Amino acid sequence: MKTERTPRTDAPEGTRPGSPDAPDPRTTDPGNADRRPAHRRDLIAAAAGVLLVTAAILIGHDVQNRTGTLQVRWPPLLASWDPHLGPGTPAALALAVLVIGYGPPLAARLPWRGLLAAAWAGSTAWVFSMALIDGWYRGVERRLTTKHEYLRVIDRFEDIPATLRDFTNHIVIGEPGNWPAHVAGHPPGATLTFVWLDRIGLGGGAWAAVWCVVVGSSAVLAALITVRVLADERLARRAAPFLVLAPAAVWAGVSADGYFAAVAAWSVALLALAATRRVRFPAAAAVGGGLLFGWTCYLSYGLGLMAAVLLAVLVLARTARPVVPFLLGALVLPAAFTLAGFNWWTAYHLLVERYYQGAGGVRPYAYWVWANLACAVLAAGLAAVAGVRRSASYAPGAVQALRTNTLAPAQRLALLVLAALVALLAADLSGMSKAETERIWQPFLLWLLPAAALLPARTARYWLVASVVPALLINHLLWTGW
């Protein structure tokens, strides 16, 4: 006896097709031409993002000119006015045109592994071309060697165990030989990365920059794999061009935060593969994800908030099976650092003291608590803003469908995106992210970008343009800090 399968829809309300209150699939399925009401709301969300950025610029310049307390020259960004062109300009423009013109159909047709290779190559080229707008020395080689950066202290790690034991004694300003801002502001794993590169013969700013860009760009692969196994391949393919042309490339090239984003992203991807059992050895993948999450926490204090995204992975996969091996992996590096003499919690509390000794103690929370979000709009792009709006509209139905295990792919993606948004908002409200969030929040912003896959396919090129053009303008009109 034959039975008919009920077709799945991506209806945000979680209702069954044919029920009286079921939404029209033509206006809710992200693969179809999403008609006027939803499209208008997308445009309104994008317009709200533009207004937020405009308000942050106008109010920020007024406050900075009157009081100087924002501690940035071109609020809300850590930047200064510097119109310029560079050797990366033609490459960035050409790549943007090619991906906008051919990216969406190519992403739909390429074999999956070919898409992953193309996405990594495209993202790497995009980040490098954006960095080279400032020239090789100024935009790439010098970036990680300035007075605030990790490479300034490589020679102080000659005896690594001894340096780790003494690390917390140099965090607070006023202590003898206190660390530069970025070294003091992160656990020692960040600096150790560049120490080890130096030890294997890849010392200096150029190699450090190449490492950050190439490894950092692999975050695109982690995001695509995660979306594929938790939602579906169609949505992953539609997200690919937006991940490749991420506006955050302005700050990923070159900063260590892009590298941090990749480590955190691969932790999420490995847990997703383990939870969905889409790999031959799920337990090994879970242990690997845990190891990377442990390393993430020793790259940046704030990235413990990525636990929200990891929890969303387990909820979407409806399993706790990988939790034990994941936690076992996650404990390895904290145990190793603790045994080596570095106390994470002590260092964090000293960092808070250091933070308020510097610009963090001067910058007004009342401005930055919302202006940070304007920075996030610029780094994620207007397509992500509209996609987050779509994700929020999916949330009520997704929660209902979660209880009955009837989540549609778009609802799954929406919940993943919203988990990242929760982590970002927690970082914002903490008061430990006042300014520079266009760079610092890259690990969270990465997971907002796939939300663009929820937008109508026919509008993909327009949304790509809306995200890419502001990024190109920022990189050509401003000299961005760090």
Summary of the structure (lengths in Angstrom):
residues: 482
radius of gyration: 22.2
end to end distance: 67.0
largest distance: 81.7
contacts: 1769
relative contact order: 0.16
helix: 72%
strand: 2%
